[in-house]
Amino acid sequence: MRLFSTLFILVFTLSLGQAQLKSPSEFYPDQKTKVLVVGTFHFNFPGLDEVKTEDEDKIDVLKEPKKSELEELVAYIKKFKPTKIAIEAKPSWNTMQKFEEYKNGEHRNNRDERYQLGMRIAADLGLDSVYGIDATTLRNDLYKKDSVYLKELLEDVNWEIKDPFWRYAEQYFDYRDKKMKDVHLLDFIKAMNTREGHNFNFGLYLTGSIATGDGQGADHLSIWWYNRNVRIFSKLINITKSPEERILVIFGNGHAAVLRQLLEASPQFDFVEFSSLEN
């Protein structure tokens, strides 16, 4: 027993003298720009996404009880104390012009989350800007330059492939939509903004046609959805001026998983979990 103890102490002592590899994070500044991504459903139900909410399941964030629930959601997000706010808007939407109009009393009855969350929080906190950082895709650019070539690149993708995982997802979307009226809006958004909630939406892009066309399905995802989110991320970098900033990003929840992945991997940003605002 004494011999075993002596050997253990000797091995432990020798191990202390061995060189240890430092973590990569030790070579970067300690302070990073904090980013809170709030993935949402579209409060005004424009019907532009693949999944459509039935009329009987839709809510109105300007009428009770959801109006008060929206106020609680806004108060919760404001705990993050953002110094900048970025929303899902392309340049053609004229974000800054609309924000100036909002500050002058316009757009208050527009249910769009860009107004009801983004501009409302910015105005409440006295911020002077709201940034539209949505982007077009490489697929769209290629189509405009040479639609024939783009069609050749994607001609073997099977867009009609039957996908059992989509049927599973439709069951969940139907269940979730039917709970929208009963579940508090804050709790609903909290559930959407877990890691599972983010990845669920993006996971649907990783089934079906992605594996068809001998790589063309994968190419399509790369130049379309993934590319759009990487471009959004690049715009986020461009509005970031200091590690002391706290940036609130409000986008449709389908974007959140890719933005999470990019932010978590970036040495410049610190991804803030939505649930952490409770602390």
N, C-alpha and C positions, 0 to 999 in steps of 0.2 A: 504493500500500500504506500509506504514511504517512497519507494523507488518510482512508482507511478506519479506521485505528486511532484517529485523532483524533475522528472522528465517533462511533465506538463508545464511547470514553471519555466524550464529551459526553453521549450518550444515557444511559449508565449512571449518570453523575453526577446528571443531571436526575431519573432514576427514584428515586434515593435520597431526593430532596427531596419526592417525592409522598407524600400521606397514605396510610396503610395501615389497612385495617379489622381491628380486633381480633377474635380468636376469642371466641365466646360463653363458652367455658369460663373465660376470664380474669376473668369477672364473678362466678364462683362460688368458694366455698372450695376450696382445693387438696385437702383431705382429704375422702374420701367413705367411707361404710360399705361395706366389702367383703362381697360375697355370693358364695358358692360353691353352685351348683345341681348336685346329683347326681341325674341322672335314672336310674331303675332299672327293671328288670322286677320284678314282685312275687314275692319270694322264696318265698312260701307258695302260689303258683299258685292263687288263689281262683277263677279262671275267669270273672271279671266283665267282662273286656275283649272287644272284638270278635274279636280273634285269640286262639285257644286253643292252648296248648302241648300236644302229644301226651304221654301218660303216659311213653312210652319215652324222651322227650327231656328230661324234667324232672330237675333236680338237687336234691340235699339239702345245704343249707349247714351242717347239723349233723353231717354224716358226711364222713369223709375220701374223696377229697382236698380236697373243697370247704371243709371246716371250716378247714383250714390256709390255704387261699386266701382265705377270708373274713377271717381274722386279718390277712393281708397287705393286703387292701383297707381294713380299718379303720385299720391303721397308716398307710397312704398318705393317707387322708382327714384323719387327725389332724394331718398336716403343715400343714394350713390353720390350725390353732390357733383353732377357733371359740370365740367367747364366748357365742353363742346358737345353738340348734338348733331348726329348724322342720320339721314333718313333715306328711304328707298325712293329716290327721285332722280330722274335723268336731267341733263341740262335744259331740255325743252320744257320741263315743268316750271322753270323759273322760281326756284325755291326761295331765294332771297326776296324777290318781289312779293311773293305770297306771304312771307313772314312779316314784311313791313305792313302789308294789308291786314294781316292777322292782328298785329299790335295796334292797329287803328280800328279794331272792332269787327273786321270782316271775317268770314269763314268760320265763325264760332258755332254755327249750326251744321257744319259739314262733319259727317260721322267718320270720315277717313282718319285712320290712326296717325297719319302724318300731322294732322292738325290737333287731334284730341290727345295725343301723347307728345309728339315731338315739339310742335310749336307752343302748345300749352305749357309744357315744362320749361322750355326756353324762355318764354315770356315771364313765367312765375319767378324764375331765377335771375331775371334781368340780363340774360345773355344777348349779345348783339347780333348773333348769326345763327342760322341753321344751315347745315351743309347737305346738299343732295349728292350722294356718292354712288347712285346706281349706274350701271354701265351696260352698253350693248355688248354683243359677243363677236368673237372671231368668225363664227359661222355666218352671222349677218354681214360682216365685212367682206368675206369671201363671196357670198352670194351676190352682193352689189357689184363686185369687180369682175366676177366670172361665174355666173350661175350654172353654165354648162359644166365647167370643171368641178364645181362643188357637187353637182348631181352625180358625176362620175365617181367622185370620192366616196359617195354614200349610197351608190346604186344597189349594193347587195345587202343593205341593212333590212332586216325583216321587221317592219313596223307593226305587222299584224300578228306577231307571235303571241300565242296564248300564255299568259303568265299567272300561275296559281298564287303567287305572292301578292299580286295586285288584288286578287279577290279577297285575300285575308285582310289587306289594308283597307279595302272598301268597307268591310264589316266594322273595322275600328273607327273609320271616319264617320260612318253612319251612327255608331254608338256615341262618339264624342259630340257630334252635332246635336244629338237629341238630349245630351246632358247640359248643353250650353245655357239653357234658361234656368236650370236648377242650381248649377255650381256657381259660386261667387266668382266674379270676373278675375279677381286677383288670384284665386286658387287655380282657375282655369289657365291663366298665363304662367303661373308657377309650374304647373304640370307640363306645359309645352316647353318650358325652358330648363328641363333637366337634360343631362347628357343623353338619356334614352329618348326623350322627346325630340331633341335635335336630330339624333342619328336615325330615328324612325323615318322622318321625312326624306332625308338624303338616301337612305337605304333603298327607297323605291326606284331611284335612278340606277341602282346597281343590279337590277333584275331585268328580265325581258330582253329587249332588243340589244342591250349592251354586248351580248356574247354572240351576235350574229354578224354576217358579212365578213368573216375571216379577219376580224380586227376593225372593221369599219364602224361597228356599233360603239366600240370603245373610242375610236377617233371622234365620233359624233359627240359623245359625252364630253370629251376633252375640249373640243372647240366650241361647245355650246354652254352647258350648265356650269361645268367646272371652270371654264374660262371666264364666264361672266363673274363668278364670285372672286376669282383671283384678281380680276380687273377692279372689282369693288374694293378689295383689300389694298390694291395699289393706290387707289384714291384716298383710302383711310390713312395710308402712310403719308401722302402728300399734304393732308390737313393737320398732321401731327407735328407740332413745333417744339414740344418740351416733354421730358419724362415726368414732369409734375402735373401734366394735364390728365383729366379724367373724362373719357369720351363715351358718350351714350350712343349706341347704334340701334336704330329701330328699323327692322326689316321683316318681311314675311318669313315665317318660320322655316320655310324650305331652304333659305339661305344660311340659316344659323349653324348647321353642322359643319359646312365648309369653312365659314368664318371662324368658328371655334377651333378647327384644326389648324388653320393658318396662324391664329393669334396665340394658341398654346405653343406652337413650335417657334414662333418669332422671338428673337432675343430682345426686341424693342418693346414688346407689349406684355402686359399681365392680364390674362383673361379672368374676369370677375364672374363667379357663379351667381346667377340670379337669386338663388336661395340664401346666399351669404348676407344679403341685405337685412335679414332678420336679426342679425347679431348687433 
